[in-house]
Amino acid sequence: MFTGIIETIGRVIELKKDQDNLHLIIQSDISNDLKIDQSVAHNGVCLTVVAMADGTHTVTAIAETLNKSNLGKLKEGDLVNLERCMQMNGRLDGHIVQGHVDQTGSCTEVNDRLGSWEYTFRYDPSEGNVTVEKGSICVNGISLTVVNSIENSFSVAIIPYTYEHTNMQQIKKGDTVNLEFDIIGKYVARLMKQ
């Protein structure tokens, strides 16, 4: 379980294809502190550390993960948001994040708001996911508050700290992001269908 509060940014150093799997070798400030078999969210996707060496760690994404996330679109040099799993004796500063991407979305607009940025994302509503204004959403693993919500689109406001310390700085119109919708909202939506 995660909080959506990004710990650091990692850089993709190498990508290795292995049948339907993709091994991602990531360099980051926390790589030396990790251990084999540890769960770490990469752009909001919970992945297991399988190897470590010289300030890098390796995780493996299977075909299912690559199909449901933006990890298969990563290139060497790209930045990824990293968060180690939540400690049970710590604060829940963001919201409850499982590290299970529900679907991807597309950035349709980025507006400079003179001190902050407003990003708008479109997603496929046929998957049954919803957003609500002032509700929580996880974009590339970042816990954010929905500013505007319509049937297949929502906006979030990004403060300078978040912009500088996550990969929001590289997201532009047309880019694909990972979306994890609020777990409480998903349960309520499921109950409403019954």
N, C-alpha and C positions, 0 to 999 in steps of 0.2 A: 504494500500500500504506500502511496505517495501523497504529497501535499500540493504539488504543482508550483512550489517555490523552487526555482532553478538554482542549483548550487554553483554551477560553473558552466562555461562553454567548452566543448571539446572540438578538435579539428580532425576531420577524416584524413588519415595519413595514407591508407591503402584499402582497397576493396578487392576481395578474392572470391571469385565464383567457385562453388563446389557443388556440382550437379544443380539441384534447385535451390540450394542454400547460398547465402551471401555472408561472408565473414567480413566484419567491419573492424579495422584497426584504428583506434581513436587515441589521440594524444591530448592529455588534459592535466590540469593542476591536481586532480584527485586520483589519477590513474595509479600512481605508486602506493596510494593508501587503500586501494581495493584488494579483494582477495578472490581467488578462483571460486566459482559457484555463487557469487554475490549478485543480487538483483539490482540493476541500475536502469533508470528510465532514460532512453535516448530519444529525444523529440517526443516524449510522452509514451514511448513503447518500452514496456518492461522486458529487458533482455538479461541473460545470464552471462557473467564474465567467464570466459573459457580459457583465456591465456593472458599473461602479462609479461612485459619486457621493456626496460629502458624508458620509463615515463609514458608507456602506452598500455592499453588493454584491448583485448579482442572479444567481440560478441558475435553471435551467429543469429541471423534472421532466416527463418524458413519461408517456403513459398507462401503460406497463408499470411504471414506477417508482411511480406513484400507486396502481396496483392491488396492488403487492407490499409497500408500506410504509405508514407512518402519515402521510406528508407531505400527502396529500390531505385529512386531517382537521385540519390546522393552521388556526388562526384568527389574525387580527391580534392582536398582543400576546403570543402564545405564545412560550415559550423553546425554543431548539434548541441541542443540543450541537454544538460546532464543533471540528474537528481538521484541520490542514493535513497533507498527506501526509508520511510518514516520510522523513527524510534518511538516505541510505545510510551516512553516517559517524557516525550517532547511536546512542544506546542503544535497545534494544527493551524499554521498561519494562513494557508491557502484554503483548500477544500478537499474533501475525500476524493482522491484520484487513484484508480486501480492500475493504470498503466496498460489498459486494454483499449486500443483505438477503436472507436465505433465506425468511423468512416473518414475519408479525406474530404477536404473542402478546397475551394479555389479563392484566392484573394482577388476581389473585384475592384477594390479601391483603396488607396492610401492617401490620406489628407493630413497635411501639416497644420496643426492647430495652434501654432505660435507658443510652443512650450510643451506640447504633447502631440501625439499622432493618433488619428482615428483610422482603424483598419476595418474594412468590410469583407466578409467571407460569405460565399454561397455554398450550399450543400444540397444533397438530394433528399428531399423530405419523404420520399417513398420508403426510406429505411425506418421510419417511425420515430426518428429523433426530433426533439423540440428544444427551443430555447425560450427563455422568458426574460423580460427586462429586469435588470438588477439581479438576475440569477447567475450561477457559475457556469463557466465553460473552460475546457482545457484545450489550448491551441499549441501544438508542438510541445506539449508537456507543461505549458505555463498556465497556472490558475489565473483566470481573468474574469471580470464582471461584464456581463452583456449590457451594452448601452442602448442599442436599438434592436428589436427582434421582430422579424416578419416571417412568413411561412417557410421560406427556404433560404433565409439570409439573416445575418446578424452583424453588429458592429461592436468593437471593443476599443477602449481608449488606453493608450500606452504612455506611461510617464517616462521621463528621460532615464531614470535608473533602470527600468525594465528594458528599454530600448538598448542601452549600452551593455547590459549584462546578460542578454539572451540573443538568440538568432533572429529576433524581430528586425534587427538592423539590416538584414539581407533579404527580407521578404518584400517582394514587389508584386504589382498587378500581374495576374496570371499564374503565380506560383501555387503549388499544391502544399497544403498543410494537413497535419494530423489533428483530428477532432475527437475528443472524448467528452461526451455530454454528461451532465450532472447525474450521478447515480440515483439520487432521490427522485429527480424528475423522471428518470427512465422507469422507476418502479411505479410512480403515480400514473404515468402514461399507460403502462401495461395494465394496471388495475382499472383504469377508465374504460379500457376496451372490453373488459369482462362483463 
